Amino acid sequence: MVSTYRQGRIILYALADTALAELLATVDPAGSTLDHHHQQSERDDAEAAVHPLSAVHPHRPDGTSRCPEPTAPPRRPLMRTETTCLECGQPSVGIPSVCRGLGSDMTTVGLIGSGNIGGTVARLAVAAGYNVVLSNSRGPETLKELVDELGPHARAATPGEAAEAGDLVVVTIPLGAYRSVPVEPLAGKVVIDTNNYYPQRDGQIPELDDESTTTSELLQRHLPTSKVVKTFNNIYFKHLLSLARPVGAPDRSALSIAGDDAEAKVTVTAFLDALGYNTVDAGPLAEGWRFQRDTAAYATLYFGSSPDAEQAGIPAGVPVDVATVRAALAAARRYADTGGN
């Protein structure tokens, strides 16, 4: 059952136009500022036992720190197959299932959906040295402005072409359209899922209403030969851009991930590292609910306030470290325990 307050917020998410969605924020009864980013995160398609909560590190058994920069010449993370960890001296984990012998240090990120979140991931990826292939539901020609902004390492394509071209593919479309994601081109690939469930937008999905599954498990079921990892769903797109920091920065933020395949999570951890974020592993996809909409680890975690931000109507993003993310994941409660979804 959806509470009147929460239902009202979801309706706002579903009905606000894209321009308003970038500015709109509400305050919950406890005074917490709530973001609306993911209801409008894809403007193209919107128009149409507890597991360890530890920072992922391929070598350190305590999982409390990330691997420093490799000793070998810098390479894009998805291509790091011959480097060593400065901290422990062991070979860095290779990503043979993702690296397909591109013959250069550049790798390609495919985006199925290129709205607020997809466009922001594309900007960060290009800045980190990746090629990106953008797509949406309205056709490549509608992405010309974004492609022009991103420059020569970006191009537009159909969703099927983006899925085929991507060594790593980000699915960032409204949940109700998840069955439209092409299956065959994604076979064997790591797929990042950014989805959240909004019943007023996506329609009622009984398995999500009774919390017997999660959004990313639905996508994994649709993509049985792919390796789905959930991330990017719980941060406002403007904060995703503004909070990115280089390795070693004292104010570097962490993002949550969840996935069933350990190697795929290493791949996504390396990708987030290149984009400017540390990573906290929430466990398998079944634990992805811990950072879904309206939980303690959702987008409000990255919201701050400042006089300038309040005047603009957009709360400023604040850095959130690994320990804070881990604590928020541990504090998460299911909808059934908090009065509905």
C-alpha positions as CSV (number, residue, x, y, z in Angstrom):
1,M,0.0,0.0,0.0
2,V,1.4,3.4,-1.0
3,S,1.1,6.1,1.7
4,T,-0.6,9.4,0.7
5,Y,2.7,11.3,1.2
6,R,4.8,8.9,-0.8
7,Q,2.1,8.5,-3.4
8,G,2.0,12.2,-3.8
9,R,5.8,12.3,-4.3
10,I,5.7,9.6,-6.9
11,I,2.9,11.4,-8.8
12,L,5.1,14.4,-8.8
13,Y,7.9,12.3,-10.2
14,A,5.7,11.0,-12.9
15,L,4.1,14.3,-14.0
16,A,6.8,16.9,-13.6
17,D,8.3,18.0,-17.0
18,T,12.0,17.6,-17.5
19,A,12.8,21.3,-16.8
20,L,11.0,21.2,-13.5
21,A,12.5,17.9,-12.6
22,E,15.9,19.4,-12.7
23,L,14.9,22.0,-10.2
24,L,12.2,20.4,-8.1
25,A,12.8,19.2,-4.6
26,T,10.4,18.5,-1.7
27,V,11.0,18.1,2.1
28,D,9.8,15.1,3.9
29,P,8.1,15.3,7.3
30,A,11.4,14.9,9.1
31,G,12.9,17.8,7.1
32,S,15.1,15.8,4.7
33,T,15.4,17.2,1.2
34,L,14.3,14.7,-1.4
35,D,15.5,14.5,-5.0
36,H,13.5,13.8,-8.1
37,H,16.3,12.9,-10.5
38,H,15.5,9.4,-11.5
39,Q,11.9,9.8,-12.4
40,Q,13.1,12.2,-15.1
41,S,16.6,10.7,-15.6
42,E,15.7,9.5,-19.1
43,R,13.9,12.4,-20.8
44,D,13.9,10.5,-24.0
45,D,12.1,7.4,-22.6
46,A,10.1,9.2,-19.9
47,E,8.4,10.9,-22.6
48,A,7.7,7.7,-24.1
49,A,21.3,-13.7,5.4
50,V,22.8,-9.9,5.1
51,H,25.7,-9.7,2.7
52,P,29.0,-7.9,3.5
53,L,28.8,-4.1,3.0
54,S,32.5,-3.5,2.2
55,A,34.5,-1.4,-0.2
56,V,35.5,-3.6,-3.2
57,H,39.2,-4.2,-3.5
58,P,40.6,-7.0,-5.7
59,H,43.5,-7.8,-3.3
60,R,43.0,-6.7,0.3
61,P,41.0,-9.2,2.3
62,D,39.6,-6.6,4.7
63,G,38.1,-4.7,1.8
64,T,38.7,-1.3,3.4
65,S,40.6,0.5,0.7
66,R,40.9,0.8,-3.0
67,C,43.8,-0.3,-5.1
68,P,46.3,2.6,-5.8
69,E,47.2,3.5,-9.3
70,P,49.0,0.6,-11.1
71,T,52.7,0.5,-11.6
72,A,52.3,0.0,-15.4
73,P,51.7,2.9,-17.7
74,P,48.2,4.2,-17.3
75,R,45.5,2.3,-19.2
76,R,41.8,2.5,-19.2
77,P,40.4,0.4,-16.3
78,L,38.6,-2.1,-18.6
79,M,42.0,-2.8,-20.2
80,R,44.1,-3.2,-17.0
81,T,45.2,-6.8,-17.5
82,E,49.0,-6.6,-16.9
83,T,49.3,-4.1,-14.0
84,T,50.2,-4.8,-10.4
85,C,48.8,-3.5,-7.1
86,L,51.3,-1.2,-5.4
87,E,50.0,-2.0,-2.0
88,C,50.2,-5.8,-2.1
89,G,52.3,-6.5,-5.2
90,Q,49.8,-9.0,-6.7
91,P,48.7,-8.9,-10.3
92,S,45.7,-6.8,-10.9
93,V,42.5,-8.6,-11.8
94,G,42.0,-8.8,-15.6
95,I,38.7,-8.3,-17.3
96,P,38.9,-10.7,-20.3
97,S,35.2,-11.0,-20.5
98,V,34.9,-7.3,-21.1
99,C,38.1,-6.5,-23.0
100,R,37.7,-7.7,-26.5
101,G,41.1,-6.8,-27.9
102,L,40.3,-3.3,-29.1
103,G,44.0,-2.8,-30.0
104,S,44.2,0.5,-28.1
105,D,43.8,1.8,-24.6
106,M,40.3,3.1,-25.5
107,T,37.3,1.0,-24.6
108,T,33.7,1.6,-25.5
109,V,30.7,2.2,-23.2
110,G,27.3,1.7,-24.8
111,L,24.3,3.6,-23.4
112,I,20.8,2.4,-23.8
113,G,19.1,5.6,-22.7
114,S,20.8,9.0,-22.9
115,G,18.8,11.3,-20.6
116,N,20.0,12.9,-17.4
117,I,21.8,9.9,-15.9
118,G,22.8,8.4,-19.2
119,G,24.1,11.8,-20.5
120,T,26.0,12.4,-17.3
121,V,27.6,8.9,-17.3
122,A,28.6,9.6,-21.0
123,R,30.2,13.0,-20.0
124,L,32.2,11.3,-17.2
125,A,33.2,8.4,-19.4
126,V,34.5,10.6,-22.2
127,A,36.4,12.7,-19.7
128,A,38.0,9.5,-18.4
129,G,39.1,8.5,-21.9
130,Y,36.3,6.1,-23.1
131,N,34.5,6.1,-26.3
132,V,30.7,6.2,-25.9
133,V,27.8,5.1,-28.1
134,L,24.6,6.8,-27.2
135,S,21.1,5.7,-28.0
136,N,17.5,6.4,-27.0
137,S,13.9,5.5,-28.1
138,R,13.6,8.4,-30.5
139,G,16.4,7.8,-32.9
140,P,20.1,8.8,-33.3
141,E,19.3,12.1,-34.9
142,T,17.8,13.4,-31.7
143,L,21.1,13.0,-29.9
144,K,23.1,15.3,-32.2
145,E,23.4,18.1,-29.6
146,L,24.8,15.7,-27.0
147,V,27.2,14.0,-29.4
148,D,28.4,17.4,-30.6
149,E,29.0,18.4,-27.0
150,L,30.9,15.2,-26.2
151,G,33.2,15.4,-29.2
152,P,34.9,12.8,-31.4
153,H,34.8,10.0,-28.8
154,A,31.0,9.9,-28.9
155,R,28.5,8.8,-31.6
156,A,24.8,8.1,-31.7
157,A,23.2,4.8,-32.7
158,T,20.1,2.6,-32.1
159,P,19.8,0.7,-28.8
160,G,20.8,-2.5,-30.6
161,E,23.9,-0.9,-32.1
162,A,24.9,0.6,-28.8
163,A,24.5,-2.8,-27.1
164,E,26.6,-4.4,-29.8
165,A,29.3,-1.7,-29.7
166,G,29.7,-1.5,-26.0
167,D,32.3,-3.4,-24.1
168,L,30.4,-2.3,-21.0
169,V,26.7,-1.3,-21.4
170,V,24.6,1.0,-19.2
171,V,20.9,0.5,-19.3
172,T,19.2,3.7,-18.1
173,I,15.6,3.7,-19.3
174,P,12.3,3.7,-17.4
175,L,11.8,0.4,-15.7
176,G,8.5,-0.2,-17.5
177,A,10.5,-0.5,-20.8
178,Y,13.1,-3.0,-19.6
179,R,11.8,-5.7,-21.8
180,S,12.8,-3.6,-24.8
181,V,16.5,-4.0,-24.0
182,P,18.1,-6.1,-26.7
183,V,19.1,-9.5,-25.4
184,E,21.5,-11.1,-28.0
185,P,23.9,-8.2,-28.4
186,L,24.4,-8.1,-24.6
187,A,25.3,-11.8,-24.3
188,G,28.3,-12.3,-22.1
189,K,28.7,-8.6,-21.4
190,V,28.6,-6.6,-18.1
191,V,25.4,-4.5,-18.0
192,I,25.0,-1.7,-15.5
193,D,21.4,-1.1,-14.4
194,T,20.4,2.3,-13.1
195,N,16.7,1.7,-12.6
196,N,14.2,2.6,-9.9
197,Y,10.6,1.5,-9.6
198,Y,7.9,4.2,-9.8
199,P,4.4,2.5,-10.1
200,Q,2.7,5.6,-11.4
201,R,5.2,5.7,-14.3
202,D,6.0,2.0,-14.8
203,G,2.6,0.4,-13.9
204,Q,2.1,-1.9,-11.0
205,I,4.6,-4.8,-11.0
206,P,3.4,-7.4,-8.4
207,E,6.8,-8.9,-7.8
208,L,8.2,-5.5,-6.8
209,D,5.1,-4.5,-4.9
210,D,5.4,-7.5,-2.6
211,E,9.2,-7.2,-2.6
212,S,9.8,-10.7,-3.7
213,T,12.4,-9.5,-6.2
214,T,14.2,-6.3,-7.2
215,T,14.4,-4.1,-10.3
216,S,17.8,-5.4,-11.3
217,E,16.8,-9.0,-10.8
218,L,14.0,-8.3,-13.3
219,L,16.6,-7.0,-15.8
220,Q,18.9,-10.0,-15.1
221,R,16.0,-12.4,-15.8
222,H,15.4,-10.6,-19.1
223,L,19.2,-10.8,-19.9
224,P,20.0,-14.3,-18.8
225,T,23.4,-14.4,-20.6
226,S,24.6,-11.0,-19.3
227,K,26.1,-10.0,-16.0
228,V,24.0,-7.2,-14.5
229,V,25.3,-4.9,-11.8
230,K,23.2,-2.2,-10.2
231,T,24.6,1.3,-9.6
232,F,24.0,5.0,-10.5
233,N,20.3,4.6,-9.4
234,N,20.6,6.5,-6.1
235,I,22.4,9.7,-6.9
236,Y,21.0,12.9,-8.5
237,F,22.5,13.3,-12.0
238,K,24.0,16.8,-11.2
239,H,25.6,15.4,-8.1
240,L,27.0,12.5,-10.1
241,L,28.8,15.0,-12.2
242,S,29.9,17.4,-9.5
243,L,31.1,14.9,-6.9
244,A,33.5,13.0,-9.1
245,R,37.0,13.2,-7.7
246,P,40.5,11.7,-8.7
247,V,41.9,8.7,-6.9
248,G,43.3,9.7,-3.5
249,A,41.2,12.9,-3.1
250,P,40.2,13.3,0.6
251,D,36.6,14.2,-0.4
252,R,36.1,11.3,-2.9
253,S,32.6,9.9,-2.7
254,A,31.5,6.3,-2.9
255,L,28.7,4.7,-4.8
256,S,26.9,1.4,-4.0
257,I,26.9,-1.6,-6.3
258,A,25.1,-4.9,-6.2
259,G,25.5,-7.9,-8.5
260,D,25.7,-11.7,-8.6
261,D,28.9,-12.0,-10.6
262,A,32.1,-11.2,-8.8
263,E,34.1,-10.5,-11.9
264,A,31.4,-8.2,-13.2
265,K,31.6,-6.2,-10.0
266,V,35.3,-5.9,-10.3
267,T,34.7,-4.5,-13.8
268,V,32.2,-2.0,-12.6
269,T,34.4,-1.0,-9.7
270,A,37.2,-0.2,-12.1
271,F,34.8,1.8,-14.3
272,L,33.5,3.8,-11.3
273,D,37.1,4.4,-10.2
274,A,37.9,5.9,-13.6
275,L,34.8,8.1,-13.4
276,G,35.8,9.4,-10.0
277,Y,34.2,7.2,-7.3
278,N,35.0,4.6,-4.7
279,T,32.7,1.6,-4.4
280,V,30.8,-0.1,-1.7
281,D,29.5,-3.6,-2.4
282,A,26.0,-4.2,-1.1
283,G,26.1,-7.9,-2.1
284,P,24.1,-9.8,-4.8
285,L,21.3,-8.3,-6.8
286,A,18.8,-9.4,-4.2
287,E,20.3,-6.9,-1.9
288,G,19.9,-4.0,-4.3
289,W,16.8,-3.0,-2.5
290,R,19.1,-1.5,0.2
291,F,19.8,1.6,-2.1
292,Q,16.5,1.7,-3.9
293,R,14.1,4.7,-3.8
294,D,13.3,6.0,-0.3
295,T,15.8,4.0,1.6
296,A,18.6,5.4,3.9
297,A,21.1,4.9,1.1
298,Y,19.1,6.6,-1.6
299,A,19.8,10.0,-3.2
300,T,19.3,12.2,-0.1
301,L,22.6,10.8,1.1
302,Y,24.4,13.0,-1.4
303,F,22.2,16.1,-0.8
304,G,23.6,19.1,1.1
305,S,22.5,22.7,1.5
306,S,24.1,26.1,0.9
307,P,22.6,29.5,0.5
308,D,23.4,29.5,-3.2
309,A,21.9,26.1,-3.7
310,E,18.8,27.0,-1.9
311,Q,18.3,30.1,-4.0
312,A,18.7,28.0,-7.1
313,G,16.2,25.5,-5.8
314,I,18.8,22.7,-6.2
315,P,20.5,21.3,-3.0
316,A,24.2,21.1,-3.4
317,G,25.9,17.7,-3.5
318,V,28.0,16.7,-0.5
319,P,30.8,14.1,-0.6
320,V,29.8,10.8,1.0
321,D,32.6,8.4,2.0
322,V,32.7,4.6,2.1
323,A,31.9,4.4,5.8
324,T,28.8,6.6,5.5
325,V,27.5,4.6,2.5
326,R,28.1,1.3,4.3
327,A,26.2,2.6,7.4
328,A,23.3,3.7,5.2
329,L,23.1,0.4,3.5
330,A,23.0,-1.4,6.8
331,A,20.3,0.9,8.1
332,A,18.0,0.4,5.0
333,R,14.6,-1.0,5.7
334,R,12.1,-2.7,3.3
335,Y,9.0,-0.9,2.3
336,A,6.8,-3.4,4.2
337,D,8.6,-2.3,7.4
338,T,8.2,1.4,6.7
339,G,4.5,1.7,5.7
340,G,4.4,0.9,2.0
341,N,6.1,1.7,-1.2
